[in-house]
Amino acid sequence: MRLRKAVSLIAVLSLVSGCSIFSPTPVPRGSLVEADDYDQLIPGSSTRADAIDLMGSPTTRGAFDDNTWIYISMTTYLRPANFPGIDKQQVVVLNFDNDGRLKTLRTLNRKDARPVSMISQVTPTPGTSINILQQILGNVGRYNPMQNLMGTGSATGQSQGLGNSNSGPGHFGSGNTL
């Protein structure tokens, strides 16, 4: 009797584990461009307007060239306690000439991707390693409510009379003397 219950429990669990409830749900991201859409574009005769009509606005444009349009799409799935996994990735790159005619059309997929790894080093920045006490004490004496009344300070960086010695940044060239 116990053996029969154990076997039936294993059978039910194996059937349930094959259900789609436990499979990851695909999440589409980016411009979902189908091959039927970009196959209608013909280099040399298609224009930017044709590309917009067929594929919509590009995901991004070239950083230094507005004649390069890039359509990026991917399908991801969630992985517990990790970054999302990528099922499918596609990039369509359209290059136009200055007249707006399509010069080249390239498609890239996940095999064309180059992995980029992060480095763990930190670039030190000089002058930023001060503590809170140094920050507080560094501002003592910089504020002088009388400097504008006496005509010794101006926002243009020029000091007027009275032998001002502070000409560093944040002092408008006037310093703290009266």
C-alpha positions as a Markdown table, in Angstrom:
| # | Residue | x | y | z |
|---|---|---|---|---|
| 1 | Met | 0.0 | 0.0 | 0.0 |
| 2 | Arg | 2.8 | 2.4 | 0.9 |
| 3 | Leu | 4.7 | 1.5 | -2.2 |
| 4 | Arg | 1.7 | 2.2 | -4.3 |
| 5 | Lys | 1.3 | 5.7 | -2.7 |
| 6 | Ala | 4.9 | 6.5 | -3.2 |
| 7 | Val | 4.9 | 5.4 | -6.8 |
| 8 | Ser | 1.7 | 7.4 | -7.5 |
| 9 | Leu | 3.2 | 10.5 | -5.7 |
| 10 | Ile | 6.4 | 10.3 | -7.9 |
| 11 | Ala | 4.2 | 9.9 | -11.0 |
| 12 | Val | 2.2 | 13.0 | -10.1 |
| 13 | Leu | 5.3 | 15.0 | -9.3 |
| 14 | Ser | 6.9 | 14.1 | -12.6 |
| 15 | Leu | 3.8 | 15.1 | -14.5 |
| 16 | Val | 3.5 | 18.4 | -12.7 |
| 17 | Ser | 7.2 | 19.2 | -13.1 |
| 18 | Gly | 6.8 | 19.1 | -16.9 |
| 19 | Cys | 4.0 | 21.7 | -16.8 |
| 20 | Ser | 4.6 | 25.2 | -18.2 |
| 21 | Ile | 4.0 | 26.6 | -14.7 |
| 22 | Phe | 7.6 | 26.0 | -13.8 |
| 23 | Ser | 9.2 | 27.1 | -17.1 |
| 24 | Pro | 10.6 | 30.7 | -17.2 |
| 25 | Thr | 8.3 | 33.2 | -18.8 |
| 26 | Pro | 10.0 | 35.0 | -21.8 |
| 27 | Val | 10.1 | 38.7 | -21.5 |
| 28 | Pro | 10.4 | 40.7 | -24.8 |
| 29 | Arg | 12.6 | 43.8 | -24.7 |
| 30 | Gly | 13.5 | 46.5 | -27.2 |
| 31 | Ser | 12.3 | 46.9 | -30.7 |
| 32 | Leu | 10.7 | 43.7 | -31.7 |
| 33 | Val | 11.8 | 43.6 | -35.4 |
| 34 | Glu | 10.9 | 40.6 | -37.5 |
| 35 | Ala | 12.9 | 39.3 | -40.5 |
| 36 | Asp | 9.8 | 39.9 | -42.7 |
| 37 | Asp | 10.0 | 43.6 | -41.9 |
| 38 | Tyr | 13.7 | 44.3 | -42.6 |
| 39 | Asp | 13.8 | 41.9 | -45.6 |
| 40 | Gln | 11.6 | 44.4 | -47.5 |
| 41 | Leu | 14.3 | 47.1 | -47.2 |
| 42 | Ile | 16.5 | 47.2 | -50.3 |
| 43 | Pro | 19.9 | 48.9 | -50.1 |
| 44 | Gly | 20.2 | 51.6 | -52.7 |
| 45 | Ser | 16.5 | 52.3 | -53.1 |
| 46 | Ser | 14.8 | 52.2 | -49.6 |
| 47 | Thr | 14.8 | 55.5 | -47.6 |
| 48 | Arg | 14.6 | 56.5 | -44.0 |
| 49 | Ala | 10.8 | 56.9 | -44.3 |
| 50 | Asp | 10.5 | 53.3 | -45.6 |
| 51 | Ala | 12.5 | 52.1 | -42.6 |
| 52 | Ile | 10.2 | 54.0 | -40.2 |
| 53 | Asp | 7.1 | 52.7 | -41.9 |
| 54 | Leu | 8.3 | 49.0 | -41.7 |
| 55 | Met | 10.2 | 48.9 | -38.4 |
| 56 | Gly | 9.3 | 52.0 | -36.4 |
| 57 | Ser | 11.7 | 54.4 | -34.7 |
| 58 | Pro | 15.2 | 53.0 | -34.1 |
| 59 | Thr | 16.2 | 52.0 | -30.6 |
| 60 | Thr | 19.2 | 54.2 | -30.9 |
| 61 | Arg | 21.3 | 56.0 | -33.4 |
| 62 | Gly | 25.0 | 56.1 | -34.0 |
| 63 | Ala | 26.9 | 58.0 | -31.4 |
| 64 | Phe | 28.8 | 60.1 | -33.9 |
| 65 | Asp | 26.7 | 59.5 | -37.0 |
| 66 | Asp | 23.0 | 60.2 | -37.4 |
| 67 | Asn | 23.0 | 58.1 | -40.5 |
| 68 | Thr | 23.4 | 54.9 | -38.5 |
| 69 | Trp | 20.2 | 53.5 | -37.1 |
| 70 | Ile | 20.2 | 50.6 | -34.6 |
| 71 | Tyr | 17.3 | 48.4 | -33.7 |
| 72 | Ile | 17.9 | 46.2 | -30.6 |
| 73 | Ser | 15.7 | 43.4 | -29.5 |
| 74 | Met | 16.0 | 40.5 | -27.0 |
| 75 | Thr | 14.0 | 38.0 | -25.2 |
| 76 | Thr | 15.0 | 37.4 | -21.6 |
| 77 | Tyr | 13.8 | 35.2 | -18.8 |
| 78 | Leu | 14.0 | 35.6 | -15.1 |
| 79 | Arg | 16.5 | 33.5 | -13.1 |
| 80 | Pro | 16.1 | 33.4 | -9.3 |
| 81 | Ala | 18.7 | 35.4 | -7.4 |
| 82 | Asn | 20.6 | 36.2 | -10.6 |
| 83 | Phe | 20.6 | 38.5 | -13.6 |
| 84 | Pro | 18.0 | 37.7 | -16.3 |
| 85 | Gly | 19.1 | 35.1 | -18.8 |
| 86 | Ile | 19.0 | 35.9 | -22.5 |
| 87 | Asp | 17.1 | 33.5 | -24.9 |
| 88 | Lys | 17.3 | 35.4 | -28.1 |
| 89 | Gln | 19.1 | 38.6 | -29.1 |
| 90 | Gln | 19.1 | 40.5 | -32.4 |
| 91 | Val | 20.5 | 43.8 | -33.6 |
| 92 | Val | 19.7 | 45.3 | -36.9 |
| 93 | Val | 22.0 | 48.1 | -38.1 |
| 94 | Leu | 20.9 | 50.3 | -41.0 |
| 95 | Asn | 23.4 | 52.7 | -42.6 |
| 96 | Phe | 22.1 | 55.6 | -44.7 |
| 97 | Asp | 23.9 | 58.0 | -47.0 |
| 98 | Asn | 23.6 | 61.7 | -46.7 |
| 99 | Asp | 20.6 | 61.8 | -49.0 |
| 100 | Gly | 18.6 | 59.3 | -46.8 |
| 101 | Arg | 19.0 | 56.2 | -49.0 |
| 102 | Leu | 19.8 | 52.9 | -47.4 |
| 103 | Lys | 23.5 | 51.9 | -48.0 |
| 104 | Thr | 23.8 | 48.7 | -45.9 |
| 105 | Leu | 21.7 | 46.5 | -43.7 |
| 106 | Arg | 23.4 | 44.2 | -41.2 |
| 107 | Thr | 21.9 | 41.8 | -38.7 |
| 108 | Leu | 23.8 | 40.6 | -35.6 |
| 109 | Asn | 22.7 | 37.9 | -33.2 |
| 110 | Arg | 24.0 | 36.6 | -29.9 |
| 111 | Lys | 26.9 | 34.8 | -31.5 |
| 112 | Asp | 28.3 | 38.1 | -32.7 |
| 113 | Ala | 28.2 | 39.6 | -29.2 |
| 114 | Arg | 31.5 | 40.3 | -27.4 |
| 115 | Pro | 31.5 | 39.7 | -23.7 |
| 116 | Val | 32.6 | 42.6 | -21.6 |
| 117 | Ser | 33.9 | 42.0 | -18.1 |
| 118 | Met | 34.1 | 44.5 | -15.3 |
| 119 | Ile | 37.3 | 45.3 | -13.5 |
| 120 | Ser | 37.6 | 45.5 | -9.8 |
| 121 | Gln | 40.1 | 48.4 | -9.6 |
| 122 | Val | 39.2 | 51.9 | -8.5 |
| 123 | Thr | 40.7 | 55.0 | -9.9 |
| 124 | Pro | 41.7 | 57.3 | -7.1 |
| 125 | Thr | 40.7 | 60.9 | -7.3 |
| 126 | Pro | 43.0 | 63.4 | -5.6 |
| 127 | Gly | 41.5 | 65.7 | -3.1 |
| 128 | Thr | 38.5 | 63.6 | -2.2 |
| 129 | Ser | 39.9 | 61.7 | 0.8 |
| 130 | Ile | 38.9 | 64.2 | 3.6 |
| 131 | Asn | 36.8 | 63.3 | 6.6 |
| 132 | Ile | 33.8 | 65.1 | 7.9 |
| 133 | Leu | 35.7 | 67.1 | 10.5 |
| 134 | Gln | 38.0 | 68.5 | 7.7 |
| 135 | Gln | 34.9 | 69.4 | 5.7 |
| 136 | Ile | 33.4 | 71.3 | 8.5 |
| 137 | Leu | 36.6 | 73.1 | 9.5 |
| 138 | Gly | 37.5 | 73.9 | 5.9 |
| 139 | Asn | 34.4 | 76.2 | 5.6 |
| 140 | Val | 35.1 | 78.1 | 8.9 |
| 141 | Gly | 35.9 | 81.7 | 8.1 |
| 142 | Arg | 34.9 | 81.6 | 4.4 |
| 143 | Tyr | 31.6 | 83.3 | 5.0 |
| 144 | Asn | 31.8 | 87.0 | 5.5 |
| 145 | Pro | 28.4 | 88.8 | 5.5 |
| 146 | Met | 30.1 | 92.2 | 5.4 |
| 147 | Gln | 32.0 | 91.6 | 2.1 |
| 148 | Asn | 29.2 | 92.8 | -0.1 |
| 149 | Leu | 28.4 | 95.8 | 2.1 |
| 150 | Met | 32.0 | 97.1 | 2.0 |
| 151 | Gly | 32.4 | 96.8 | -1.7 |
| 152 | Thr | 35.3 | 94.4 | -1.5 |
| 153 | Gly | 33.8 | 91.4 | -3.3 |
| 154 | Ser | 32.1 | 90.9 | -6.6 |
| 155 | Ala | 30.8 | 87.8 | -8.4 |
| 156 | Thr | 33.0 | 88.6 | -11.4 |
| 157 | Gly | 36.2 | 87.4 | -9.7 |
| 158 | Gln | 37.8 | 90.9 | -9.3 |
| 159 | Ser | 38.9 | 92.1 | -6.0 |
| 160 | Gln | 38.7 | 95.8 | -5.1 |
| 161 | Gly | 41.2 | 97.3 | -2.7 |
| 162 | Leu | 42.0 | 96.4 | 1.0 |
| 163 | Gly | 44.7 | 93.8 | 0.0 |
| 164 | Asn | 42.8 | 90.6 | -0.2 |
| 165 | Ser | 44.9 | 87.5 | 0.0 |
| 166 | Asn | 42.3 | 84.8 | -0.7 |
| 167 | Ser | 41.8 | 84.3 | -4.4 |
| 168 | Gly | 40.9 | 80.7 | -4.5 |
| 169 | Pro | 37.7 | 79.1 | -5.8 |
| 170 | Gly | 34.6 | 79.8 | -3.9 |
| 171 | His | 35.8 | 83.3 | -2.7 |
| 172 | Phe | 34.9 | 85.2 | -5.8 |
| 173 | Gly | 38.3 | 86.6 | -5.6 |
| 174 | Ser | 37.6 | 88.7 | -2.5 |
| 175 | Gly | 38.5 | 86.6 | 0.6 |
| 176 | Asn | 37.5 | 87.4 | 4.2 |
| 177 | Thr | 39.1 | 90.7 | 5.0 |
| 178 | Leu | 37.2 | 93.9 | 5.7 |
